[in-house]
Amino acid sequence: MTRALPRFWGWSQLQHPLACWVLLGFLGNLGLLGESQQQRLSRVYEQARSEYLKSPGRPALAWPLARACFDRAEGLTSRPVRSALAKEGGEACRLALKESPVDAACHYYLGLNLGILAQTQPLRALGLVREMETQWQACQLLDPGFDHAGADRSLGMLYAECPPAPLGVGSRSKARFHLARAVQLAPDHPENRILWIEFLAQRHEKAAAVEEFKSLQGILPEARIRLSGDDWQAAWKTWEARIETLQARLGVQP
């Protein structure tokens, strides 16, 4: 399943260092998952937790638990429950990284769970954002292709949505670099291309956005076959809505 499905906002709207976590849909569409989806996520979480408790600290068991914690948390609205899940996933990754500091997956999912904590603990958000950046940078160096170039994708969103220093880590140039690199590393993944097109459209680079949209249209038929099943239903629902919005904004024919 793809992680992180953002909406882009103008920089004028980011008036506070914590606003990037209020405005950022970075962690999915909260509370919109149906009951069957939530039940599935709960089952996956319980299975991952059961496996992890057999051998706490093992990286191969820690990151699946952290992924399950994140996936479950992003579909909930209860702040205490989301925070508890994120802490559990983050602590599993931290323990595993003591044993194996070069485990890219643990760095990656630690960053995602820190993002949940940044939303639920706004007074700590800026420090958590900086740690997220560090964790994703580590993942990007260790395994750039992990989760369909997830580290570059996440860094690109982080830099695009947060205000610049000293209020945050935002940087348009860094956002451009990482979002473009995610497309280069995993060109067949819809999320990477959609994010890149959204960024170009936000920057009023319509000609480039239209060309990229045509490339997106070219990969969708195969992607729908390859990325199918329960794990991808929520992602496709969001992707299709964003594609429709981009199509109307750019004036591209179906």
N, C-alpha and C positions, 0 to 999 in steps of 0.2 A: 504494500500500500504506500502511496506517496505521502510524504509528510509535508505539512504546511501548505495551506491554500490561502494566500493573502489577497487583500484588496489594496490598491495603491491610493495614497492620499497626497494632496498638495503639501509642499513644505510649509506654506503659510498656515496650515492647520496644526502643525507640530510646534506648539508654543511652550511646551513644558517638557523637561527631560523624561517624564513618565508617560507623556501622551502617546509615544510610539507604541506603548503596550496597551493603552486604552483603545487607540484607533486601529492598531494592527490586527487584522484578522488572521494573524500569522499562525495561529494554532487551530485553525479550522472554524467551521460554523457551529458555534457552541449551542448545545441543546436542540439541534435540528435532526438528530438521528432517530429513526423509528425504533419501536420497542424491539423488534427482531434483531436489528443491528446492535442495539445495546446489549441484548442477551448474548449475541455472538461475541462481542468484545469482552463481556464478563467471563464467558467460558474460556476464551483465549488467555485472559489475565489469570484466572484460577489455575489453568494448566501450566502456564509459565512460572507462576509463583510456586506451585507444587514441585516442579522440576528444580527450580533454583534452590529451594530449601533443603534439597538432598545434598547439595554441595555449594554452600554460599561462597561467593568470591570467585568462582570460576567464570572467566570472561564469556565462554560459550553459552553459559546459562544466564549470565547477568544481563547482557544486552537484549535478549528476547523478552525478559521480564520488564526491562526499562521501556522497550518498544510497546509492550502491552499496557504498561502504566500510562504512557503518553497517549496512546490511541483511545484508551478508556476515558482518560481525563478530558480530552478535547471534545468529547461528546456530552459532557455534563455541565451543569450550571452551578452546582453547589460548590462554593469556594472552599470550604473545609475539606470536602472529599477530593476535589481536584488537587489541592495542596498536599494532602496526605499521599495521594498516588504519585505525584511528582517527586516528593521526598523519598518515597520508597524506591522508585526507579533510579533517582539520582544517587542514592546511597549504595545501591547495588553496583552501579557503574564505578563509583569512587573506590569501593572495596576491590573490585576486579582490577582497576587500573593500578592499584598498589602491587598486585601480582604481575600484571602485564601492562606496563605503561604505553606500549605500542599497539594496543588494540584499538583500531580505528572505529569499530562499531560502538564501543563503550564511550569513546570521546563524543561521537555523533549523538547518541541517545542521551547522554548526560546533558549536552547542550539543549536538546529539545525539552527535556524535563525542567531544566532551569528556566526555559521560556514560560512554562506553565507557572512556575513559582514567581516569576517576574510579574505575571498578571494577577496573581493572588496576594502578593506581598509588595505593593507599590512603593513602599518606603525603601525597599531594598533593590528596586528595579534596576537602577543604573549600574550598580555593582554586579548584579546578575547578568545584565546585558554584556558587560565587558568579559565576564567569564564565559558566556556563551560564545562570544567571538573567539576566545582562546581555544575552546574545545573544538570548534569547527575548523579552525586553522590547523589544529593538530590532525584531525581526521583528513583534511584535504591533503596534507603532506604525506600521510601514511597510506591512504587508499582513496585517491580522487574519484574513482568510479563508484564508490559505495552508495547504495540507495539511489541509483541513477544520477550520480554527481550531486548527491544530497548536500555535501558540505559547501560546495560553491553556490548551489541554489539557496541554501539557508543564509550564507554570508551575504549574498546579493540582496536578499529580502531585508536582512538586518540593516545593511548600509542604506538601502533605499528608503526605509520607513522611519528610521530614527533621526532625530535632529543632529546636526554636526557638533563637533567639539566646541566648547567644553561641556555642553549640555548632554551630549551623547556620542555615539560612534558613527553617526551618519556621514556618508560621503557618496556623492553622485558618481564620481569617477570610479570608486571601488565597487559600487553597485553595478555599474556598466561592465566592468571587467569580469566580475564573478558570474553575473547572469549570462553574459555571452559565453563564458567558459563552460558553464553548465550545459549550454546547447552544444558546444563543441564536443564535450565529453560524452554526452548522452543525447544525441540529436533525435532519437526516436521516442523520447519520453515527452508526452504532451505537456506536462506541468512546466518543464523547462522552457519550451517554446512559448507557451501562453504567458509566462512571467516576462519573458524577454519582449514580447510584443506589447504587453501592458506597459512595460517600462518605456519603450520607444514612443508609444502613443501618449504617455504622460509627459514626455519631453517634446511633444509636438513634432516628432520625426515621422510624419505620416508616410512618406514614400518608402522608407526603410521598413516601417511597420507593415505596410501592405505586402511587400515582398516576403517578409517573414511569415505573414498570415498565409500566403499561398503555399509556402513550404510546410506549414502546419497542416493545411488541408491535405497535403500529399502523404503525410505519415498516419493520418487518423484511421483509415480503413484497416491497416495491419495492426495498429495499436489496439483497436477495439477487439481484435481477435486475441492478441497476445495478453492484454491486460483485462481479463474477464473473470467472472466469478464474484462471490460475496465480498472478497477483500477489496474489490475495485468499484463496487456500486456507488458508494458515496463520492468517490473521486470523480467518476464519470458524470454524476449529476451536477457537481460543481463545475467541472470543465465545460460541459455543454452550455451551461448558463453563461459562463465567462466568454466562451467562443461566440455565442449569439450577441452578447454585448459588444464585443470587439468588431464583429462583422457589421453591425449597425453603425458603430462609431467611425469605422474606416470606409464604409460604403463599398464593401467587397461583396460580390455576388456569391451565392451559395455554390 
